[in-house]
Amino acid sequence: MPEIARLIGDNDCFELAFVEREATPEPAMELGIRLHLAGLSLSDTISILDRLGVERCRATVHNWVQKAELQPLDGADPDHVAVDETVIQLNDEQFWLYAAVDPETTRLLHVKIAPTRNQAITEMFLTELREKHLVDDALFLVDSAPWLQAALHRHGLDYRYEKHGNRNSIERVFRELKRRTNQFSNCFSNAEANTAENWLQAFAFAWNQLI
């Protein structure tokens, strides 16, 4: 897969602060994390590691991804920001995934999951987004959701309703995300909300390296 080759070959390194507590060599751990985030299942990832002489179980690779605490880099200064939310399944409960994307680069700026969607949750998401990136002068591209428009107005941010156009960038991200979660039978099984959010942050980190 070309996506895997690009992620493996990327020069941007990430810190493995937990490595001193692991018996696995750091290069093998980083390779396992990158392979899984690039789209390989946990089973396929441990199969490749096994060929390299590193025998680990699926739970071990999953724990590496969780402990690495990867997330998109801060400090972006986009001209436009597409914001939307979509439903994901955690066990037998539905949660809402909020996402902000730079439509010019298709890079994920911020992701967050919440048990519901309303103006208060949206305002929290926007507060976190503004703390991470320089978006106060950006034009936000939104759908017709009243809670989203009200939250942007409350923050004093400019926005424009756009059904297609540049907002297609966020739909592309959601399609890939749903494709990836199909590997979990359309849900995160036996996962707490913070576990799923850690995986989503790591997905955002990998997505930004692959595009």
BELFEN-V135561 format. One record per helix or strand of 3 or more residues. SS is the DSSP state (alpha for helix, beta for strand). FROM is the first residue (numbers start at 1). TO is the last residue. Records with the same first field share a line. If there is no record, write none. Layout:
BEGIN
SS: FROM-TO, FROM-TO
END
This chain:
BEGIN
alpha: 2-9, 19-21, 26-37, 42-51, 58-68, 119-132, 146-155, 165-184, 193-210
beta: 80-90, 93-102, 107-114, 139-142, 159-161
END
